[in-house]
Amino acid sequence: MASPTTSKDVQSVSGITVRLAGDSGDGMQLLGTQLTNTSALAGNDVATFPDFPAEIRAPRGTRAGVSGFQVQFASEEIFTPGDTLDALVVMNPAAMVTNLDDLRHGGILIANEDGFNEREFKLAKVESNPLDANVLEETYRIIKVPMTKLTREAVSEFGLGTKIADRCKNFFAMGMVYWLFGRSLEPTLRFISAKFSKKPEIAAANEAALRAGWAFGETTEAFGESYQVEAAKLSPGIFRNIMGNQALAWGLIAASKLSGKDLFYGTYPITPASDILHELTKYKNFGVRTFQAEDEIAAVCSAIGAAFGGSMGVTASSGPGIALKAEGMGLGMIMELPMIIINVQRGGPSTGLPTKTEQSDLLQCMYGRNGESPLPILSPMSPGDCFDIAVEAWRIATECMVPVMILSDGYIANGSEPWKIPTVSSLPSIEVSHPEGTDEDEPFMPYARDEYLARPWAIPGTPGLMHRLGGLEKEDGSGNVSYDPDNHQHMTDVRAAKVAKISSRIPDQEVFGASHGDVLVVSWGGTYGSCHTAVQRCQDNGKKVSHAHLRYLNPMPSNLGDILGAFSKVIVAELNTGQLRQLLRAEYLIDCIGVNKVQGKPFTVTELVEAIERHNDAATGNADKSETDNFQHQTS
Amino acid sequence: MSTLPVLKSADFASDQDVRWCPGCGDYSILAQMKKILPDLGVPRENTVFISGIGCSSRFPYYMNTYGMHSIHGRAPAFATGLKSTRPELMVWVITGDGDALSIGGNHFIHVLRRNLDINIILFNNRIYGLTKGQYSPTSTEGQVTKSTPMGSIDHPLSPLSLALAAEATFVARSIDAHVKHLGESLKRAAKHKGASLVEVYQNCNVFNDGAMAYAQERKQRADNVVELEHGKPLVFANGTKGIRLVGTHLEIVNTADVPADDLLIHDEKDPNPSIHMMLARMSYPSMPEPIGVLRAVEGVPTYNDQINDQVNAATETKGVGDLDTLFTSGDTWTVD
């Protein structure tokens, strides 16, 4: 399985951003995943952005059916999949016209020439061959490759039908991309032989296509040189590539092990949360029980049932499913049972944009239940951080006897990055105990409380502790049904205080940059990478800009108010119309400026830098203030 | 081996005052439940009652066992999470006609088709009581209620037919006023391995008094109810009438007019639910209504057994999961 080496010139660069775009059925996601893994194995830092349509097989050749995968790999630490593309691979005209705008001037456009014909032009709704536009030659380096024809030739010896032979096309493209960026073929060769172990002729054909693509790069005069990205200087350790949903699943498994509590995962399939189920169900030997319920409501209720029985009850969904779970979440909250509710956000409202990212469920998670029903909310900042957040959520849930929400999003759920594998001994221990049984006739008090206001987790099977939980208001201590006005006031206050007190058990908020200055950028969730990179760039430009990225959204860290007060301007950047901004204004009575976007896409670093610098100039008196008050950043 | 303490009916009563209306049929069901539980030999702490919302769903508060008064219609879902993770517990679901068949219809059919080993007791009073008198999914056509002043235009749903359509393995019906029969039915349900459904005709003396008097009142019962017994012919009206299968229909015959072996012999163990379905469809006044066990099929794997069998099988083949092995599975690289 040796990988060939190039005899052409190699140019060393610090990083490359490439996007692979084709039809939904063209295998672009596979190509992207392979390129990512190979680059990670080569020691690069990587960040990815898969972008695919909600339709499984949208009409072939149409713009609606275009599926893309963007990856940045670099020899330095990176936090985003990149703004503009250094290289774009397109398999058909629809992929080209929907993606070309993102290719930087001077960037490389590789097109499957065989995918550009009259029929495809009609499907893509273009009048003529977009590859023939004169302006292209002046703007980009265009490399037209008859990939379909070359792939067919490469696999002809295996006697496959045309349809099957054409499916190897993505491996041909992969080989070419691998040549261009000096990637080893070995990891993908290993992948092919494992994936197609039961279909040796398919495995052989795919390998032949991959090698042919590489050889084409090596021999064609269109490519004068290839590019080399050296390994990044990551901190020492063993690394692997990990996706957000995978890390979340692994974090749940780790938390289950660390606490000695079997994991019960009740869920209903929904994009983009389903991959957590797919991942967890592989690990039944960790005591994981997965339950694909009949609906979202049954999913959350089953998790509560498992929690009542003393297991680690977890449910997950996306916004529409969380809406359905709201009543059950309220019950879990008043029953004060430890459990985890995960919302992998997607574009809303209603069914919205199922495969696109957004952060518009923050207020839903804060307030989307009847009555006074506060729940702790944590939010991971990157794919790898999903692991830590899952462990942390279970720690808080068990220590405080409360359902904890995790607010992830489609961008980090499907994105991937190198993850430094933790040693198990470095993970926090999560100690869980249940009150022991008794023979005595003393009535058990299920709502007695400890110093954190947590009640005991007494579970069925324990003699002498029989008690009944329910959704009706409870008498303090005994847990019996109570309609007493003062008791209701008291219990409402206690439940709120219990969540508020969590702020004393979480780390202080950290600030990237100076602890005071002109501008503080506040962000949360999956926008960490772009916000961090943008702030770094502003700092490099000499601006007094700092960054605070929140992982704890309810309660917020106890030092956050002081941090916010130490800056002349606070900018809140989020992929919604200003939900965290509302919370910060309400909680801290400070003005905040929103930088907001709801296009189903992550922030680009460039647009953030522009917005931050504009507000920074206003803060330092270099611009007309009236233009910038409550500025809503819009990108076209 | 220690011997289990002998429990009495009173040991299962909680310290809470029962707050159903005086004369409500729920009292009888509560009394029978407390009466049969000591006979089952399951410790109180291993017994859990889960209910939804409605008059009947206050039931768990009155039992000195573990319990959960959950949200409307969802009790089977809570039971699924609990029984899947704690299969050694005896789990009862207490529900009503609105709770199980209207808002909770989805969970009702799915818990039955999965054959989760729980006992569902459906208190059917054909009315919404707790919300003060609206019609329910089992109210009769034309029934005048607070929400149907000109009569209900909904066709009523039969819980037994629905359960059989979901291939439930244990389906029974009893009557609040027929206490001995009720107690026996609850006991049979508890002993069945798999999902058990017992529909109980329960009188709401405030909002739907006497709706099922034809079956509840001792004098009328003989003529309007067939008590099913496995392996016995279907006879009623003090033995003067019987049920005969003709083609795909059931018909009433005078026992004096037909040979004894013409009568339908009840087979609760028949895996094919077709005749059970015909029984479920017998309805007053054109036919007597069956009570007792319509269907009791043993040997069908339960959901709770299977979910745990898979965990055990995976552990046997792969070994107990190890985090280090998990983290380093697949491609990794080392940075020095």
Boltz contact constraints between the chains, C-beta under 6 A:
constraints:
  - contact:
      token1: [A, 41]
      token2: [B, 331]
      max_distance: 6.0
  - contact:
      token1: [A, 41]
      token2: [B, 333]
      max_distance: 6.0
  - contact:
      token1: [A, 234]
      token2: [B, 335]
      max_distance: 6.0
  - contact:
      token1: [A, 236]
      token2: [B, 335]
      max_distance: 6.0
  - contact:
      token1: [A, 236]
      token2: [B, 336]
      max_distance: 6.0
  - contact:
      token1: [A, 238]
      token2: [B, 332]
      max_distance: 6.0
  - contact:
      token1: [A, 238]
      token2: [B, 334]
      max_distance: 6.0
  - contact:
      token1: [A, 239]
      token2: [B, 333]
      max_distance: 6.0
  - contact:
      token1: [A, 240]
      token2: [B, 332]
      max_distance: 6.0
  - contact:
      token1: [A, 254]
      token2: [B, 323]
      max_distance: 6.0
  - contact:
      token1: [A, 257]
      token2: [B, 323]
      max_distance: 6.0
  - contact:
      token1: [A, 264]
      token2: [B, 81]
      max_distance: 6.0
  - contact:
      token1: [A, 264]
      token2: [B, 85]
      max_distance: 6.0
  - contact:
      token1: [A, 266]
      token2: [B, 81]
      max_distance: 6.0
  - contact:
      token1: [A, 283]
      token2: [B, 321]
      max_distance: 6.0
  - contact:
      token1: [A, 284]
      token2: [B, 310]
      max_distance: 6.0
  - contact:
      token1: [A, 284]
      token2: [B, 311]
      max_distance: 6.0
  - contact:
      token1: [A, 284]
      token2: [B, 314]
      max_distance: 6.0
  - contact:
      token1: [A, 285]
      token2: [B, 314]
      max_distance: 6.0
  - contact:
      token1: [A, 285]
      token2: [B, 315]
      max_distance: 6.0
  - contact:
      token1: [A, 285]
      token2: [B, 318]
      max_distance: 6.0
  - contact:
      token1: [A, 285]
      token2: [B, 321]
      max_distance: 6.0
  - contact:
      token1: [A, 286]
      token2: [B, 321]
      max_distance: 6.0
  - contact:
      token1: [A, 289]
      token2: [B, 84]
      max_distance: 6.0
  - contact:
      token1: [A, 289]
      token2: [B, 307]
      max_distance: 6.0
  - contact:
      token1: [A, 294]
      token2: [B, 106]
      max_distance: 6.0
  - contact:
      token1: [A, 294]
      token2: [B, 110]
      max_distance: 6.0
  - contact:
      token1: [A, 298]
      token2: [B, 77]
      max_distance: 6.0
  - contact:
      token1: [A, 298]
      token2: [B, 107]
      max_distance: 6.0
  - contact:
      token1: [A, 301]
      token2: [B, 74]
      max_distance: 6.0
  - contact:
      token1: [A, 301]
      token2: [B, 77]
      max_distance: 6.0
  - contact:
      token1: [A, 301]
      token2: [B, 78]
      max_distance: 6.0
  - contact:
      token1: [A, 302]
      token2: [B, 77]
      max_distance: 6.0
  - contact:
      token1: [A, 302]
      token2: [B, 80]
      max_distance: 6.0
  - contact:
      token1: [A, 302]
      token2: [B, 81]
      max_distance: 6.0
  - contact:
      token1: [A, 303]
      token2: [B, 81]
      max_distance: 6.0
  - contact:
      token1: [A, 304]
      token2: [B, 78]
      max_distance: 6.0
  - contact:
      token1: [A, 305]
      token2: [B, 78]
      max_distance: 6.0
  - contact:
      token1: [A, 305]
      token2: [B, 81]
      max_distance: 6.0
  - contact:
      token1: [A, 305]
      token2: [B, 82]
      max_distance: 6.0
  - contact:
      token1: [A, 306]
      token2: [B, 81]
      max_distance: 6.0
  - contact:
      token1: [A, 306]
      token2: [B, 85]
      max_distance: 6.0
  - contact:
      token1: [A, 308]
      token2: [B, 82]
      max_distance: 6.0
  - contact:
      token1: [A, 309]
      token2: [B, 82]
      max_distance: 6.0
  - contact:
      token1: [A, 309]
      token2: [B, 85]
      max_distance: 6.0
  - contact:
      token1: [A, 309]
      token2: [B, 86]
      max_distance: 6.0
  - contact:
      token1: [A, 311]
      token2: [B, 85]
      max_distance: 6.0
  - contact:
      token1: [A, 327]
      token2: [B, 71]
      max_distance: 6.0
  - contact:
      token1: [A, 331]
      token2: [B, 71]
      max_distance: 6.0
  - contact:
      token1: [A, 421]
      token2: [B, 327]
      max_distance: 6.0
  - contact:
      token1: [A, 424]
      token2: [B, 323]
      max_distance: 6.0
  - contact:
      token1: [A, 424]
      token2: [B, 324]
      max_distance: 6.0
  - contact:
      token1: [A, 460]
      token2: [B, 48]
      max_distance: 6.0
  - contact:
      token1: [A, 460]
      token2: [B, 66]
      max_distance: 6.0
  - contact:
      token1: [A, 460]
      token2: [B, 89]
      max_distance: 6.0
  - contact:
      token1: [A, 461]
      token2: [B, 45]
      max_distance: 6.0
  - contact:
      token1: [A, 461]
      token2: [B, 46]
      max_distance: 6.0
  - contact:
      token1: [A, 462]
      token2: [B, 45]
      max_distance: 6.0
  - contact:
      token1: [A, 463]
      token2: [B, 45]
      max_distance: 6.0
  - contact:
      token1: [A, 466]
      token2: [B, 44]
      max_distance: 6.0
  - contact:
      token1: [A, 466]
      token2: [B, 45]
      max_distance: 6.0
  - contact:
      token1: [A, 466]
      token2: [B, 64]
      max_distance: 6.0
  - contact:
      token1: [A, 466]
      token2: [B, 65]
      max_distance: 6.0
  - contact:
      token1: [A, 466]
      token2: [B, 66]
      max_distance: 6.0
  - contact:
      token1: [A, 468]
      token2: [B, 60]
      max_distance: 6.0
  - contact:
      token1: [A, 468]
      token2: [B, 61]
      max_distance: 6.0
  - contact:
      token1: [A, 468]
      token2: [B, 67]
      max_distance: 6.0
  - contact:
      token1: [A, 469]
      token2: [B, 68]
      max_distance: 6.0
  - contact:
      token1: [A, 470]
      token2: [B, 69]
      max_distance: 6.0
  - contact:
      token1: [A, 471]
      token2: [B, 71]
      max_distance: 6.0
